[in-house]
Amino acid sequence: MTIRDILNPMKPQNFEIKNQKIHQAFLEMKQKYPERLQERLAFSWSNWGFGLESLTESAARLQRAGLRWIELQGNHHSPDLGYQPEEVRRVLTDYGIQVSGLCGIFSPNNDLSSNNPYQRQAAMDYIRREVEFGAAVGAYYLIVVPGAVGRTQPYDGSEFERSADSLRRVADEFSKHGVRAAIEPIRSAEVSLVHTVADAKRYIMAVNHPGITHINGDVFHMQAEEAHIGEAILEAGAMLTNLHLADSNRGALGEGSLDLDTVIRALYLIGFNRPGCFVTPEPLGPGGDPYPAMHGHPQPTVLEHLVQQTVTYFHQREEQVLTSS
């Protein structure tokens, strides 16, 4: 290092400047309002990537990792399919686990934005079944995707309006059952509409219903669509009720290049350690359509590694963030 290097240090990159602003704001909050950091972030796990594994096996794996919350796949694709409330309550009680929320599964067969009225109706009926089930098992939220996952080409120029209209028609169900509708922005490599937090806010405004006011974030999609993940979390603010986690390669936390510390700081800045808010790993791999994982037999050793690695690494980084200056 030369004298010139010391006198003229390298200017930080733009994303580093944003990281530093969030870090500084976190330190100021930590100094002025230390009580805001007393409660830890609630840690859940999304099980739809576990495929055809039984709920008992999944619950046992999460219990071994010390988890107390699970996000269940929304598998009530018809009136005769899906989890039964009594069985879910029995299994999860046995393992000391509660339901954080439900991961809504929206495909071309149940697409809120479809130009086929039968597919729109299927999506609305699906939401009714899931909200009723969610209330029965104590779920805080149901993730709603405005368009089909796996369909990247728009039907036409009116799918945003059709989707908002479809959701508005069933919005009373969320208010009636006390389940939050969590709109999820998804990267453009997987869906045709609503890719960012700003898009989700615009969509919620278009629905214009008191039962539709929350957002489900996902750092993997944010990495592709947002200018900065930490800033996107701050922009979502109190509307954020759940945040899906995976590393930059959509694998276990700690095995990619995600700046998890900045994510954690941003979450504490918006008060995400309050009841009804969850961080929920969903490491699904990098493919464009992860839904096939629901219908296959998983490799238990792979799932065990995903859970143990992710849980351990997250809590290590959370402790570092909260105790370091």
MARBA-757521 format. One record per residue (C-alpha): residue number from 1; x, y, z; residue in three letters. Coordinates in steps of 0.2 Angstrom, whole numbers, m for minus. Layout:
// MARBA-757521
@resi->NUM, X->X, Y->Y, Z->Z, resn->ALA
...
This chain:
// MARBA-757521
@resi->1, X->0, Y->0, Z->0, resn->MET
@resi->2, X->7, Y->17, Z->m5, resn->THR
@resi->3, X->5, Y->34, Z->3, resn->ILE
@resi->4, X->m7, Y->38, Z->m11, resn->ARG
@resi->5, X->m18, Y->23, Z->m6, resn->ASP
@resi->6, X->m19, Y->29, Z->12, resn->ILE
@resi->7, X->m23, Y->47, Z->8, resn->LEU
@resi->8, X->m35, Y->42, Z->m6, resn->ASN
@resi->9, X->m44, Y->26, Z->m1, resn->PRO
@resi->10, X->m55, Y->18, Z->m14, resn->MET
@resi->11, X->m72, Y->24, Z->m16, resn->LYS
@resi->12, X->m85, Y->11, Z->m11, resn->PRO
@resi->13, X->m97, Y->3, Z->m24, resn->GLN
@resi->14, X->m115, Y->9, Z->m25, resn->ASN
@resi->15, X->m122, Y->m6, Z->m16, resn->PHE
@resi->16, X->m109, Y->m4, Z->m2, resn->GLU
@resi->17, X->m114, Y->13, Z->1, resn->ILE
@resi->18, X->m132, Y->7, Z->3, resn->LYS
@resi->19, X->m126, Y->m7, Z->14, resn->ASN
@resi->20, X->m117, Y->6, Z->25, resn->GLN
@resi->21, X->m133, Y->17, Z->26, resn->LYS
@resi->22, X->m143, Y->3, Z->33, resn->ILE
@resi->23, X->m129, Y->m2, Z->45, resn->HIS
@resi->24, X->m128, Y->15, Z->52, resn->GLN
@resi->25, X->m147, Y->16, Z->54, resn->ALA
@resi->26, X->m146, Y->0, Z->63, resn->PHE
@resi->27, X->m132, Y->5, Z->75, resn->LEU
@resi->28, X->m142, Y->21, Z->79, resn->GLU
@resi->29, X->m158, Y->11, Z->83, resn->MET
@resi->30, X->m147, Y->m1, Z->93, resn->LYS
@resi->31, X->m140, Y->14, Z->103, resn->GLN
@resi->32, X->m156, Y->24, Z->105, resn->LYS
@resi->33, X->m169, Y->10, Z->106, resn->TYR
@resi->34, X->m161, Y->m6, Z->112, resn->PRO
@resi->35, X->m177, Y->m13, Z->118, resn->GLU
@resi->36, X->m182, Y->m15, Z->99, resn->ARG
@resi->37, X->m169, Y->m29, Z->98, resn->LEU
@resi->38, X->m174, Y->m39, Z->113, resn->GLN
@resi->39, X->m186, Y->m51, Z->103, resn->GLU
@resi->40, X->m177, Y->m62, Z->90, resn->ARG
@resi->41, X->m184, Y->m64, Z->72, resn->LEU
@resi->42, X->m197, Y->m79, Z->71, resn->ALA
@resi->43, X->m189, Y->m92, Z->60, resn->PHE
@resi->44, X->m201, Y->m104, Z->50, resn->SER
@resi->45, X->m198, Y->m116, Z->36, resn->TRP
@resi->46, X->m208, Y->m118, Z->19, resn->SER
@resi->47, X->m211, Y->m137, Z->17, resn->ASN
@resi->48, X->m217, Y->m137, Z->m1, resn->TRP
@resi->49, X->m200, Y->m141, Z->m7, resn->GLY
@resi->50, X->m200, Y->m157, Z->3, resn->PHE
@resi->51, X->m211, Y->m165, Z->m10, resn->GLY
@resi->52, X->m221, Y->m180, Z->m6, resn->LEU
@resi->53, X->m213, Y->m182, Z->11, resn->GLU
@resi->54, X->m225, Y->m185, Z->25, resn->SER
@resi->55, X->m229, Y->m170, Z->37, resn->LEU
@resi->56, X->m223, Y->m181, Z->51, resn->THR
@resi->57, X->m206, Y->m183, Z->43, resn->GLU
@resi->58, X->m205, Y->m165, Z->39, resn->SER
@resi->59, X->m210, Y->m160, Z->57, resn->ALA
@resi->60, X->m197, Y->m171, Z->64, resn->ALA
@resi->61, X->m184, Y->m164, Z->54, resn->ARG
@resi->62, X->m189, Y->m146, Z->59, resn->LEU
@resi->63, X->m190, Y->m151, Z->77, resn->GLN
@resi->64, X->m172, Y->m158, Z->76, resn->ARG
@resi->65, X->m166, Y->m141, Z->70, resn->ALA
@resi->66, X->m175, Y->m132, Z->84, resn->GLY
@resi->67, X->m189, Y->m124, Z->74, resn->LEU
@resi->68, X->m206, Y->m120, Z->81, resn->ARG
@resi->69, X->m214, Y->m114, Z->65, resn->TRP
@resi->70, X->m219, Y->m121, Z->48, resn->ILE
@resi->71, X->m226, Y->m114, Z->32, resn->GLU
@resi->72, X->m237, Y->m127, Z->24, resn->LEU
@resi->73, X->m239, Y->m129, Z->5, resn->GLN
@resi->74, X->m256, Y->m124, Z->0, resn->GLY
@resi->75, X->m261, Y->m141, Z->m7, resn->ASN
@resi->76, X->m280, Y->m140, Z->m8, resn->HIS
@resi->77, X->m280, Y->m140, Z->m27, resn->HIS
@resi->78, X->m298, Y->m148, Z->m26, resn->SER
@resi->79, X->m311, Y->m151, Z->m13, resn->PRO
@resi->80, X->m304, Y->m169, Z->m11, resn->ASP
@resi->81, X->m286, Y->m165, Z->m10, resn->LEU
@resi->82, X->m274, Y->m157, Z->3, resn->GLY
@resi->83, X->m270, Y->m157, Z->22, resn->TYR
@resi->84, X->m284, Y->m161, Z->34, resn->GLN
@resi->85, X->m285, Y->m148, Z->49, resn->PRO
@resi->86, X->m287, Y->m162, Z->62, resn->GLU
@resi->87, X->m272, Y->m172, Z->56, resn->GLU
@resi->88, X->m261, Y->m156, Z->54, resn->VAL
@resi->89, X->m265, Y->m150, Z->72, resn->ARG
@resi->90, X->m261, Y->m168, Z->79, resn->ARG
@resi->91, X->m245, Y->m170, Z->70, resn->VAL
@resi->92, X->m238, Y->m153, Z->73, resn->LEU
@resi->93, X->m243, Y->m153, Z->92, resn->THR
@resi->94, X->m233, Y->m169, Z->94, resn->ASP
@resi->95, X->m218, Y->m160, Z->88, resn->TYR
@resi->96, X->m221, Y->m143, Z->96, resn->GLY
@resi->97, X->m223, Y->m134, Z->80, resn->ILE
@resi->98, X->m236, Y->m121, Z->74, resn->GLN
@resi->99, X->m241, Y->m115, Z->57, resn->VAL
@resi->100, X->m234, Y->m98, Z->52, resn->SER
@resi->101, X->m243, Y->m97, Z->35, resn->GLY
@resi->102, X->m248, Y->m106, Z->19, resn->LEU
@resi->103, X->m238, Y->m105, Z->3, resn->CYS
@resi->104, X->m251, Y->m103, Z->m11, resn->GLY
@resi->105, X->m248, Y->m113, Z->m26, resn->ILE
@resi->106, X->m253, Y->m104, Z->m42, resn->PHE
@resi->107, X->m251, Y->m112, Z->m59, resn->SER
@resi->108, X->m259, Y->m110, Z->m76, resn->PRO
@resi->109, X->m273, Y->m121, Z->m69, resn->ASN
@resi->110, X->m278, Y->m108, Z->m56, resn->ASN
@resi->111, X->m272, Y->m92, Z->m62, resn->ASP
@resi->112, X->m280, Y->m76, Z->m56, resn->LEU
@resi->113, X->m275, Y->m66, Z->m71, resn->SER
@resi->114, X->m280, Y->m79, Z->m84, resn->SER
@resi->115, X->m290, Y->m74, Z->m99, resn->ASN
@resi->116, X->m299, Y->m91, Z->m97, resn->ASN
@resi->117, X->m314, Y->m88, Z->m85, resn->PRO
@resi->118, X->m313, Y->m106, Z->m79, resn->TYR
@resi->119, X->m295, Y->m104, Z->m73, resn->GLN
@resi->120, X->m299, Y->m88, Z->m64, resn->ARG
@resi->121, X->m314, Y->m97, Z->m55, resn->GLN
@resi->122, X->m302, Y->m111, Z->m51, resn->ALA
@resi->123, X->m290, Y->m98, Z->m43, resn->ALA
@resi->124, X->m304, Y->m90, Z->m33, resn->MET
@resi->125, X->m311, Y->m107, Z->m27, resn->ASP
@resi->126, X->m293, Y->m112, Z->m22, resn->TYR
@resi->127, X->m291, Y->m96, Z->m12, resn->ILE
@resi->128, X->m307, Y->m100, Z->m3, resn->ARG
@resi->129, X->m302, Y->m117, Z->2, resn->ARG
@resi->130, X->m284, Y->m112, Z->8, resn->GLU
@resi->131, X->m291, Y->m97, Z->18, resn->VAL
@resi->132, X->m303, Y->m108, Z->27, resn->GLU
@resi->133, X->m290, Y->m121, Z->30, resn->PHE
@resi->134, X->m278, Y->m108, Z->36, resn->GLY
@resi->135, X->m290, Y->m102, Z->49, resn->ALA
@resi->136, X->m293, Y->m120, Z->55, resn->ALA
@resi->137, X->m274, Y->m122, Z->58, resn->VAL
@resi->138, X->m270, Y->m105, Z->65, resn->GLY
@resi->139, X->m260, Y->m98, Z->50, resn->ALA
@resi->140, X->m256, Y->m80, Z->50, resn->TYR
@resi->141, X->m255, Y->m78, Z->31, resn->TYR
@resi->142, X->m258, Y->m85, Z->14, resn->LEU
@resi->143, X->m246, Y->m81, Z->0, resn->ILE
@resi->144, X->m255, Y->m75, Z->m16, resn->VAL
@resi->145, X->m246, Y->m74, Z->m33, resn->VAL
@resi->146, X->m255, Y->m63, Z->m45, resn->PRO
@resi->147, X->m251, Y->m73, Z->m60, resn->GLY
@resi->148, X->m246, Y->m91, Z->m64, resn->ALA
@resi->149, X->m229, Y->m97, Z->m59, resn->VAL
@resi->150, X->m220, Y->m105, Z->m74, resn->GLY
@resi->151, X->m229, Y->m94, Z->m86, resn->ARG
@resi->152, X->m218, Y->m79, Z->m91, resn->THR
@resi->153, X->m227, Y->m72, Z->m107, resn->GLN
@resi->154, X->m242, Y->m61, Z->m103, resn->PRO
@resi->155, X->m259, Y->m67, Z->m110, resn->TYR
@resi->156, X->m262, Y->m49, Z->m116, resn->ASP
@resi->157, X->m262, Y->m31, Z->m109, resn->GLY
@resi->158, X->m276, Y->m33, Z->m96, resn->SER
@resi->159, X->m270, Y->m47, Z->m85, resn->GLU
@resi->160, X->m265, Y->m35, Z->m71, resn->PHE
@resi->161, X->m283, Y->m29, Z->m70, resn->GLU
@resi->162, X->m291, Y->m46, Z->m71, resn->ARG
@resi->163, X->m280, Y->m53, Z->m57, resn->SER
@resi->164, X->m284, Y->m38, Z->m46, resn->ALA
@resi->165, X->m303, Y->m40, Z->m50, resn->ASP
@resi->166, X->m302, Y->m59, Z->m46, resn->SER
@resi->167, X->m293, Y->m57, Z->m29, resn->LEU
@resi->168, X->m305, Y->m43, Z->m25, resn->ARG
@resi->169, X->m320, Y->m55, Z->m27, resn->ARG
@resi->170, X->m313, Y->m66, Z->m13, resn->VAL
@resi->171, X->m305, Y->m53, Z->m2, resn->ALA
@resi->172, X->m319, Y->m54, Z->10, resn->ASP
@resi->173, X->m313, Y->m72, Z->15, resn->GLU
@resi->174, X->m297, Y->m65, Z->22, resn->PHE
@resi->175, X->m306, Y->m53, Z->33, resn->SER
@resi->176, X->m319, Y->m65, Z->38, resn->LYS
@resi->177, X->m306, Y->m78, Z->43, resn->HIS
@resi->178, X->m292, Y->m67, Z->50, resn->GLY
@resi->179, X->m279, Y->m73, Z->38, resn->VAL
@resi->180, X->m268, Y->m61, Z->29, resn->ARG
@resi->181, X->m266, Y->m60, Z->10, resn->ALA
@resi->182, X->m248, Y->m59, Z->7, resn->ALA
@resi->183, X->m244, Y->m54, Z->m11, resn->ILE
@resi->184, X->m228, Y->m61, Z->m17, resn->GLU
@resi->185, X->m217, Y->m52, Z->m31, resn->PRO
@resi->186, X->m208, Y->m65, Z->m41, resn->ILE
@resi->187, X->m194, Y->m63, Z->m54, resn->ARG
@resi->188, X->m198, Y->m61, Z->m72, resn->SER
@resi->189, X->m190, Y->m78, Z->m76, resn->ALA
@resi->190, X->m205, Y->m86, Z->m67, resn->GLU
@resi->191, X->m220, Y->m75, Z->m69, resn->VAL
@resi->192, X->m227, Y->m62, Z->m81, resn->SER
@resi->193, X->m233, Y->m48, Z->m68, resn->LEU
@resi->194, X->m229, Y->m41, Z->m51, resn->VAL
@resi->195, X->m210, Y->m43, Z->m50, resn->HIS
@resi->196, X->m205, Y->m30, Z->m36, resn->THR
@resi->197, X->m211, Y->m23, Z->m20, resn->VAL
@resi->198, X->m217, Y->m7, Z->m29, resn->ALA
@resi->199, X->m227, Y->m18, Z->m41, resn->ASP
@resi->200, X->m235, Y->m27, Z->m26, resn->ALA
@resi->201, X->m240, Y->m11, Z->m18, resn->LYS
@resi->202, X->m248, Y->m5, Z->m34, resn->ARG
@resi->203, X->m257, Y->m22, Z->m36, resn->TYR
@resi->204, X->m263, Y->m20, Z->m18, resn->ILE
@resi->205, X->m269, Y->m3, Z->m21, resn->MET
@resi->206, X->m278, Y->m9, Z->m37, resn->ALA
@resi->207, X->m287, Y->m23, Z->m27, resn->VAL
@resi->208, X->m292, Y->m9, Z->m14, resn->ASN
@resi->209, X->m299, Y->m20, Z->0, resn->HIS
@resi->210, X->m295, Y->m20, Z->18, resn->PRO
@resi->211, X->m292, Y->m39, Z->18, resn->GLY
@resi->212, X->m277, Y->m37, Z->5, resn->ILE
@resi->213, X->m264, Y->m26, Z->13, resn->THR
@resi->214, X->m248, Y->m37, Z->15, resn->HIS
@resi->215, X->m233, Y->m43, Z->6, resn->ILE
@resi->216, X->m223, Y->m59, Z->5, resn->ASN
@resi->217, X->m205, Y->m55, Z->0, resn->GLY
@resi->218, X->m192, Y->m67, Z->m7, resn->ASP
@resi->219, X->m173, Y->m62, Z->m7, resn->VAL
@resi->220, X->m170, Y->m74, Z->m22, resn->PHE
@resi->221, X->m183, Y->m64, Z->m32, resn->HIS
@resi->222, X->m177, Y->m47, Z->m25, resn->MET
@resi->223, X->m159, Y->m51, Z->m30, resn->GLN
@resi->224, X->m165, Y->m52, Z->m48, resn->ALA
@resi->225, X->m178, Y->m38, Z->m48, resn->GLU
@resi->226, X->m174, Y->m25, Z->m35, resn->GLU
@resi->227, X->m160, Y->m13, Z->m35, resn->ALA
@resi->228, X->m155, Y->m18, Z->m17, resn->HIS
@resi->229, X->m162, Y->m31, Z->m6, resn->ILE
@resi->230, X->m160, Y->m21, Z->10, resn->GLY
@resi->231, X->m169, Y->m6, Z->2, resn->GLU
@resi->232, X->m183, Y->m17, Z->m4, resn->ALA
@resi->233, X->m186, Y->m23, Z->13, resn->ILE
@resi->234, X->m187, Y->m5, Z->20, resn->LEU
@resi->235, X->m199, Y->m1, Z->6, resn->GLU
@resi->236, X->m210, Y->m15, Z->10, resn->ALA
@resi->237, X->m210, Y->m9, Z->29, resn->GLY
@resi->238, X->m225, Y->m14, Z->39, resn->ALA
@resi->239, X->m233, Y->m22, Z->25, resn->MET
@resi->240, X->m221, Y->m36, Z->25, resn->LEU
@resi->241, X->m227, Y->m51, Z->34, resn->THR
@resi->242, X->m216, Y->m65, Z->28, resn->ASN
@resi->243, X->m199, Y->m66, Z->20, resn->LEU
@resi->244, X->m193, Y->m81, Z->10, resn->HIS
@resi->245, X->m174, Y->m84, Z->12, resn->LEU
@resi->246, X->m162, Y->m94, Z->1, resn->ALA
@resi->247, X->m144, Y->m89, Z->m4, resn->ASP
@resi->248, X->m139, Y->m82, Z->m20, resn->SER
@resi->249, X->m139, Y->m99, Z->m29, resn->ASN
@resi->250, X->m156, Y->m103, Z->m21, resn->ARG
@resi->251, X->m147, Y->m115, Z->m10, resn->GLY
@resi->252, X->m144, Y->m116, Z->9, resn->ALA
@resi->253, X->m139, Y->m100, Z->18, resn->LEU
@resi->254, X->m121, Y->m98, Z->19, resn->GLY
@resi->255, X->m117, Y->m107, Z->3, resn->GLU
@resi->256, X->m119, Y->m92, Z->m9, resn->GLY
@resi->257, X->m115, Y->m73, Z->m9, resn->SER
@resi->258, X->m131, Y->m66, Z->m1, resn->LEU
@resi->259, X->m127, Y->m52, Z->11, resn->ASP
@resi->260, X->m137, Y->m59, Z->25, resn->LEU
@resi->261, X->m131, Y->m47, Z->38, resn->ASP
@resi->262, X->m139, Y->m32, Z->28, resn->THR
@resi->263, X->m155, Y->m42, Z->26, resn->VAL
@resi->264, X->m156, Y->m45, Z->45, resn->ILE
@resi->265, X->m152, Y->m27, Z->49, resn->ARG
@resi->266, X->m166, Y->m21, Z->37, resn->ALA
@resi->267, X->m178, Y->m33, Z->45, resn->LEU
@resi->268, X->m175, Y->m26, Z->63, resn->TYR
@resi->269, X->m176, Y->m8, Z->56, resn->LEU
@resi->270, X->m194, Y->m11, Z->51, resn->ILE
@resi->271, X->m198, Y->m20, Z->67, resn->GLY
@resi->272, X->m200, Y->m37, Z->59, resn->PHE
@resi->273, X->m197, Y->m46, Z->76, resn->ASN
@resi->274, X->m215, Y->m42, Z->80, resn->ARG
@resi->275, X->m229, Y->m56, Z->81, resn->PRO
@resi->276, X->m236, Y->m62, Z->65, resn->GLY
@resi->277, X->m220, Y->m59, Z->55, resn->CYS
@resi->278, X->m208, Y->m73, Z->49, resn->PHE
@resi->279, X->m192, Y->m77, Z->40, resn->VAL
@resi->280, X->m195, Y->m93, Z->31, resn->THR
@resi->281, X->m181, Y->m102, Z->21, resn->PRO
@resi->282, X->m186, Y->m109, Z->4, resn->GLU
@resi->283, X->m171, Y->m115, Z->m4, resn->PRO
@resi->284, X->m178, Y->m123, Z->m20, resn->LEU
@resi->285, X->m163, Y->m123, Z->m32, resn->GLY
@resi->286, X->m161, Y->m111, Z->m47, resn->PRO
@resi->287, X->m173, Y->m118, Z->m60, resn->GLY
@resi->288, X->m187, Y->m107, Z->m68, resn->GLY
@resi->289, X->m201, Y->m118, Z->m62, resn->ASP
@resi->290, X->m199, Y->m125, Z->m45, resn->PRO
@resi->291, X->m216, Y->m133, Z->m44, resn->TYR
@resi->292, X->m211, Y->m150, Z->m50, resn->PRO
@resi->293, X->m202, Y->m152, Z->m33, resn->ALA
@resi->294, X->m219, Y->m154, Z->m25, resn->MET
@resi->295, X->m223, Y->m170, Z->m34, resn->HIS
@resi->296, X->m207, Y->m180, Z->m32, resn->GLY
@resi->297, X->m199, Y->m190, Z->m18, resn->HIS
@resi->298, X->m185, Y->m180, Z->m9, resn->PRO
@resi->299, X->m168, Y->m185, Z->m4, resn->GLN
@resi->300, X->m169, Y->m185, Z->15, resn->PRO
@resi->301, X->m150, Y->m182, Z->17, resn->THR
@resi->302, X->m151, Y->m167, Z->6, resn->VAL
@resi->303, X->m166, Y->m159, Z->15, resn->LEU
@resi->304, X->m157, Y->m163, Z->32, resn->GLU
@resi->305, X->m142, Y->m153, Z->26, resn->HIS
@resi->306, X->m152, Y->m139, Z->19, resn->LEU
@resi->307, X->m161, Y->m136, Z->35, resn->VAL
@resi->308, X->m147, Y->m139, Z->47, resn->GLN
@resi->309, X->m135, Y->m128, Z->37, resn->GLN
@resi->310, X->m148, Y->m114, Z->35, resn->THR
@resi->311, X->m154, Y->m113, Z->53, resn->VAL
@resi->312, X->m136, Y->m114, Z->60, resn->THR
@resi->313, X->m129, Y->m100, Z->48, resn->TYR
@resi->314, X->m144, Y->m89, Z->50, resn->PHE
@resi->315, X->m144, Y->m89, Z->69, resn->HIS
@resi->316, X->m125, Y->m86, Z->69, resn->GLN
@resi->317, X->m126, Y->m71, Z->58, resn->ARG
@resi->318, X->m141, Y->m64, Z->68, resn->GLU
@resi->319, X->m131, Y->m66, Z->84, resn->GLU
@resi->320, X->m116, Y->m57, Z->76, resn->GLN
@resi->321, X->m127, Y->m43, Z->69, resn->VAL
@resi->322, X->m135, Y->m40, Z->86, resn->LEU
@resi->323, X->m119, Y->m41, Z->97, resn->THR
@resi->324, X->m107, Y->m32, Z->85, resn->SER
@resi->325, X->m104, Y->m14, Z->83, resn->SER
